[in-house]
Amino acid sequence: GVNSVVPNLYMVTGISEDVAFGVGLFVPFGLATEYNAGWAGRYHALESSLHTVNLNPTLAWQINEKFSVGAGASAQYASATLSSAIDFGSISGVAPGLLDGEGSLEGDDWGYGYNAGIIYAATPDTSVGLSYRSKIKHTLEGDAEFTVPAPVLALAQSQNMFVNTTGTADLELPASATLGGLQKVNEKVSVMFDLAWTEWSSFDELRVQYDSAQPDSVTDESWKDTWRVSVGGEYAASEAWTVRMGAAFDESPIPDTEHRTPRIPDSDRYWLTAGLGYISSENFSFDVGYAHVFFEKSEVSLTSGTGDGTGD
């Protein structure tokens, strides 16, 4: 894993007593992994990165004291880099693992979607909400580059394979639905819960198509839909300061070791979180949060198209 900046910026303003307009700029999905050039699973992954930025204007309407609804549209920018080693030793018959090259693809795209939600305030102290965010389809377009060892360079060029070209990769980021609730215990203490479903089954395969004679690069993903459940609480220490804590179980979409790849070596995980909120004025508040994620031990068992495995 590598360090990544994950910005979240929000603005809201009232249009009337019952209607508000807001804009969010945030990162709904992202990943970054990087491995040394000679590692055992290099034919499956070297560098993998996905960065998304979502611009989400919304409108909200408080129908009455109990019901509020909202809806918005999303313009989402996605960029990705995928690279892996290529075993030209197996391809050329020299010797497996002794003649490595490399292939990489960088691409980006804009995609569009929508979101909607409703909140029901049963009492001033009890409320529940339901929200939905649509899937967003991307077709990442960019440049594919190959580094080919000198002994097989002429052969590759004569077949129009492993040559620098353009390429595309379809990426469908999933729909999700969330049910949440808030219960105020007293003036200082509140507890919350959150149940979220994500349609990861839409991520069936990762296919890179090249504008040359190069065959498609296909990774079978076969992900499954997932659930996440979380609970939290907050304590209003004063009019200005609020303390928050929480915990969550987050299910992995990866079904088994044969579908877990070094690009996304995911597993079921547990979250512990803590945070502070500070209100400095009627128009400005500042929040900071920390999350520590514990991953369950997992295994990878893969074989590449040239017969190279990662081991277990």
KAFENMO-V607526 format. One line per field, one symbol per residue. ss: DSSP state (A for helix, B for strand, O for the rest). phi: phi as a letter, one per 20 degrees, with the letter a starting at -180 (. if undefined). psi: psi as a letter, one per 20 degrees, with the letter a starting at -180 (. if undefined). A space follows every 50 residues. Layout:
BEGIN
ss->???
phi->???
psi->???
END
This chain:
BEGIN
ss->OOOOOOOBBBBBBBOOOOBBBBBBBBOOOBBBBBOOOOOOOOOOOOBBBB BBBBBBBBBBBBOOOOBBBBBBBBBBBBBBBBBBBBBAAAAAOOOOOOOB BBBBBBBBBBBBBBBBBBBBBBBOOBBBBBBBBOOBBBBBBBBBBBBOOA AAAAAAAAOOOOOOBBBBBBBBBOOBBBBBBBBBOOOOBBBBBBBBBBOA AAOOBBBBBBOOOOOOBBBBOOOOOBBBBBBBBBBBOOOOBBBBBBBBBB OOOOOOAAAOBOOBOOOOBBBBBBBBBBBBBOOBBBBBBBBBBBBOOOOO OOBOOOOOBOOO
phi->.cfbecfcccbcbeebfdccdccdcbdfcabbcbcffeffeffdaddcbc cccddcfbcccefbfddccbbbccddeccbccbbfceffffenfagndbe cbcbccbbadccbbbbabcdefbgdcbccccccffcecdfdaddccddfg fdffffffelcldfbdbcbecdeffbccdcbccefbfddccccbccdcef ffeebdcdddebfffgecdfdlfdfccccbcbbccefbfedcdcbabbdc feeefaffdedffceebgbcdccbacccdeafdbcccccccdddeffccc cccefdnedend
psi->qrqqpnqopqpqqphahipqpqppornhqqqoqpqqhjrhkhihpfpppp pqpponqqpqpogaihpqqqqrqpopppqqppqrqpnighgijfppjinq aqqqpprrqprqarqqrqpongriipqqqpqpprqppqnppbppqqopqh hjgggghhjkqkqparrqpppopqqqqppqqpopgahhpqqqrpopppmi iinhqopppqlaipqqopooglrqqrqppqqrqqpnhahhpppqqrqqpo pqiphrhijpqhgmmqrqqpppqqrqqpohrhjpqpqpqppppopqprqp nqprhjjpria.
END
